[in-house]
């Protein structure tokens, strides 16, 4: 039976349980616990000039998630690196978005962990799609919603139904992202980290079990420090979010993007602010240096 895959991916090469193959040939049993329960974890790794971005940090986060769900890592870091570089080489694009997933494997449907199941490992990659220039220049709209997800958002779990439903609220409203509020405080976006700027100071919610520890989040704070931009890591109230001079989101594929309308109201002047422009320039310079180093 052939699956109805989009034309632009059906011939792309993927990795599944030890083998590289066309996407159209990849099969996972219906009793895989990732399919039945969402019992697995994942990573998304941007690739610039064929070099995986911050691979050690992504593999550390993968290990954290695997430990959190009590699943043994199927590969040591060196083997992950070898497989990831091999998959990158099989893709025609220099800049890519690489997805990897580890599930608890195939077993009889039972909530309890199976004793002898073997983890399923899947990876795919394709062209990296970053925000269009007009979106960078003009900013994006977002809405807010109550963060009604589970209490272990620090695990990068494949069970993303909560995030899917919240992200769809933004799509339904013609917005780019849903910014989440829990108990009167900013947590993150449905698929992003969120920052605000008040009086020239970048403010980031602290990492906790309610927030996914974003690798791009870390990069932005490092760039702020390196470029003399003041920043704080502390709780952000809903009132501060709504009164912010600037709001940004960040992720592996969005990099950093200004939110210029929130719940149909302008953020600050309603255009990307001066701190965003500084950060975006710093991020682009950082990325350009990575690309130069890759070609050296």
Secondary structure, 3 states (H helix, E strand, C coil): CCCCCCCCCCCCEEEECCEEEEHHHCCCCCCEHHHHHCCEEEEEEEEECCEECCHHHHHHHHHHHHHHCCCCCCCCHHHHHHHHHHHHHCCCCCCEEEEEEEECCECCCCCCCCCCCCCEEEEEEEECCCCCHHHHHHCEEEEEEECCCCCCCCCCECCCHHHHHHHHHHHHCCCCEEEEEECCEEEEECCEEEEEEECCEEEECCCCCCCCCCHHHHHHHHHHHHCCCCEEECCCEHHHHHCCCEEEEEECCCEEEEEEEECCEECCCCCCCHHHHHHHHHHHHHHHHHHHHHHC
